[in-house]
Amino acid sequence: MGKALIIGCGGVASVVIHKCCQNSEVFEEIMIASRTKSKCDALKEKLKGGKTIISTAQVDAGSVPELVALMKDFKPGICINVALPYQDLTIMEACLECKVDYVDTANYEPLDTAKFEYKWQWDYRERFEKAGITALLGSGFDPGVTGVFCAYAQKHYFDEIHYIDILDCNAGDHGYAFATNFNPEINIREVTAKGAYIENGEWVETEPMEIKRVYNFPEIGEKDMYLLHHEELESLALNIKGVKRIRFFMTFGQSYLNHLKCLENVGMTSIKPIMFEGREIVPLQFLKAVLPDPASLGPRTKGKTNIGCIVQGVKDNKPVSYYVYNVCVHEECYAEVGSQAISYTTGVPAMLGAMMVMTGKWKKPGVFNIEEFDPDPFMEALNAWGLPWKETFAPELVD
Ligand SMILES: NC(=O)c1ccc[n+]([C@@H]2O[C@H](COP(=O)([O-])OP(=O)(O)OC[C@H]3O[C@@H](n4cnc5c(N)ncnc54)[C@H](OP(=O)(O)O)[C@@H]3O)[C@@H](O)[C@H]2O)c1
């Protein structure tokens, strides 16, 4: 069917690339382009022999001219951005110049400020519309599948949605005292920031990890979870009409939290540059360099993840509570694609989002969040491509 340019070759990208190669009818040809070309070449070598034609390239995704040159040469129909959130805008600029559709999994963040919001990418709406190309924002798991879950609930089970709780549980154990499951810099910026949720159209801010709940996750059991600020809250508040409150909770073990607190107390999580032996370094980037590479956690991680949404509202004037979730097993992901479940649960939806646009199911000019599209074909594809979901109308609620 078409050609996809995949930018980045880290943990998530590796899953996207494996899944594109499993889906060679849609992804006839892919180019893996990233900062370190040797990683792209190693993956190409590992996947050789399949039907999808793979090429590789070195690119600095922060440079629009480099990206444009690459796109003009390869002529992709779509670009899947699985590099880092800092590169979203340069990649979107290049897509505009070359009229290439765009998919990502995380919203733009400036490198020097730990702040994420959709404004920067939503500002591209008119230009994408005029160019006749599609940008699909946030096609990972959360954001991503969680938005599709909410759109599906809205479409099939509710007249009005009042409350949404997104619950992200990782009960996997990698055996390290401290490691992050995806890019450590992005992960630590996210969890050390203040918490926030939306109530009656307003943001309510909390101290980091201030709100804790214990939840009995299906197929996992009881875990401590903490309220975090998360990017899909912003778009869901606009796209799920009438919603009164949206919260996001993530589980963390005590060892992770103790280490993080200690690292924070000594200044290792700071993004303010400091001088070290005559050169400027950013403590958080140095920390990233000494932590285990998330891509290396695959063979060590055992256990399950459970990510889903509890939605409350009314249908035919009767109250409805609905919980839709996916359970993913770290070891099974590793056996299939050589990655742990965090990369898997992000990479599969990124491939599926690109497939939705390439097959025309989600092709429309403009910049869109995932919940703005018809959820049904994506929900079907989740079942077919490795992330089956379950639903219940009698969930335990979060107070
Ligand atoms: N929505 C979700 O559910 C979800 C969940 C997890 C992660 N994510 C997002 O997924 C993305 C990838 O995460 P990850 O864990 O795969 O990160 P990662 O392992 O650190 O991979 C990032 C990749 O991007 C490459 N890269 C970085 N800067 C670049 C540049 N200027 N030019 C070209 N390539 C560059 C890196 O190159 P090197 O190999 O040279 O370092 C690396 O290959 C992040 O944006 C993250 O926020 C989303």
The ligand as an SDF file (V2000), in Angstrom:
LIG
                    3D

 48 52  0  0  0  0  0  0  0  0999 V2000
    1.9830    7.7060   24.3280 N   0  0  0  0  0  0  0  0  0  0  0  0
    2.5830    6.7860   25.0240 C   0  0  0  0  0  0  0  0  0  0  0  0
    1.9370    5.8770   25.5350 O   0  0  0  0  0  0  0  0  0  0  0  0
    4.0780    6.7880   25.1920 C   0  0  0  0  0  0  0  0  0  0  0  0
    4.6650    5.8940   26.0880 C   0  0  0  0  0  0  0  0  0  0  0  0
    6.0620    5.8290   26.1410 C   0  0  0  0  0  0  0  0  0  0  0  0
    6.8240    6.6620   25.3490 C   0  0  0  0  0  0  0  0  0  0  0  0
    6.2140    7.5650   24.5130 N   0  0  0  0  0  0  0  0  0  0  0  0
    7.0180    8.4520   23.6360 C   0  0  0  0  0  0  0  0  0  0  0  0
    7.6800    7.6640   22.6730 O   0  0  0  0  0  0  0  0  0  0  0  0
    8.8240    8.3700   22.2060 C   0  0  0  0  0  0  0  0  0  0  0  0
   10.0130    7.4360   22.1280 C   0  0  0  0  0  0  0  0  0  0  0  0
   10.3120    6.9410   23.4240 O   0  0  0  0  0  0  0  0  0  0  0  0
   11.4490    5.8170   23.6320 P   0  0  0  0  0  0  0  0  0  0  0  0
   11.2600    5.2770   24.9900 O   0  0  0  0  0  0  0  0  0  0  0  0
   11.4980    4.9370   22.4460 O   0  0  0  0  0  0  0  0  0  0  0  0
   12.7470    6.7490   23.6470 O   0  0  0  0  0  0  0  0  0  0  0  0
   14.2580    6.3130   23.3130 P   0  0  0  0  0  0  0  0  0  0  0  0
   14.4370    4.8450   23.5400 O   0  0  0  0  0  0  0  0  0  0  0  0
   15.1160    7.2810   24.0210 O   0  0  0  0  0  0  0  0  0  0  0  0
   14.3460    6.5660   21.7290 O   0  0  0  0  0  0  0  0  0  0  0  0
   14.3670    7.8330   21.1620 C   0  0  0  0  0  0  0  0  0  0  0  0
   15.0210    7.7130   19.8120 C   0  0  0  0  0  0  0  0  0  0  0  0
   14.9960    9.0010   19.1870 O   0  0  0  0  0  0  0  0  0  0  0  0
   16.3020    9.2640   18.6700 C   0  0  0  0  0  0  0  0  0  0  0  0
   16.5590   10.6930   18.6770 N   0  0  0  0  0  0  0  0  0  0  0  0
   16.6530   11.5360   19.7280 C   0  0  0  0  0  0  0  0  0  0  0  0
   16.9550   12.7710   19.3160 N   0  0  0  0  0  0  0  0  0  0  0  0
   17.0470   12.7090   17.9560 C   0  0  0  0  0  0  0  0  0  0  0  0
   17.3250   13.6660   16.9590 C   0  0  0  0  0  0  0  0  0  0  0  0
   17.5690   14.9550   17.2400 N   0  0  0  0  0  0  0  0  0  0  0  0
   17.3400   13.2430   15.6750 N   0  0  0  0  0  0  0  0  0  0  0  0
   17.0950   11.9490   15.3530 C   0  0  0  0  0  0  0  0  0  0  0  0
   16.8120   11.0170   16.2570 N   0  0  0  0  0  0  0  0  0  0  0  0
   16.7900   11.3950   17.5550 C   0  0  0  0  0  0  0  0  0  0  0  0
   17.2440    8.5660   19.6230 C   0  0  0  0  0  0  0  0  0  0  0  0
   18.4700    8.4200   18.9920 O   0  0  0  0  0  0  0  0  0  0  0  0
   19.7430    7.7100   19.7100 P   0  0  0  0  0  0  0  0  0  0  0  0
   19.5140    6.2740   19.4730 O   0  0  0  0  0  0  0  0  0  0  0  0
   20.9090    8.2750   19.0250 O   0  0  0  0  0  0  0  0  0  0  0  0
   19.6640    8.0970   21.1650 O   0  0  0  0  0  0  0  0  0  0  0  0
   16.4740    7.2640   19.8820 C   0  0  0  0  0  0  0  0  0  0  0  0
   16.7200    6.3310   18.8500 O   0  0  0  0  0  0  0  0  0  0  0  0
    9.0090    9.5440   23.1730 C   0  0  0  0  0  0  0  0  0  0  0  0
    8.5080   10.7140   22.5670 O   0  0  0  0  0  0  0  0  0  0  0  0
    8.1340    9.1740   24.3500 C   0  0  0  0  0  0  0  0  0  0  0  0
    7.6450   10.3110   25.0350 O   0  0  0  0  0  0  0  0  0  0  0  0
    4.8630    7.6230   24.4000 C   0  0  0  0  0  0  0  0  0  0  0  0
  1  2  1  0
  2  3  2  0
  2  4  1  0
  4  5  1  0
  4 48  2  0
  5  6  2  0
  6  7  1  0
  7  8  2  0
  8  9  1  0
  8 48  1  0
  9 10  1  0
  9 46  1  0
 10 11  1  0
 11 12  1  0
 11 44  1  0
 12 13  1  0
 13 14  1  0
 14 15  2  0
 14 16  1  0
 14 17  1  0
 17 18  1  0
 18 19  2  0
 18 20  1  0
 18 21  1  0
 21 22  1  0
 22 23  1  0
 23 24  1  0
 23 42  1  0
 24 25  1  0
 25 26  1  0
 25 36  1  0
 26 27  1  0
 26 35  1  0
 27 28  2  0
 28 29  1  0
 29 30  1  0
 29 35  2  0
 30 31  1  0
 30 32  2  0
 32 33  1  0
 33 34  2  0
 34 35  1  0
 36 37  1  0
 36 42  1  0
 37 38  1  0
 38 39  2  0
 38 40  1  0
 38 41  1  0
 42 43  1  0
 44 45  1  0
 44 46  1  0
 46 47  1  0
M  CHG  2   8   1  16  -1
M  END
$$$$
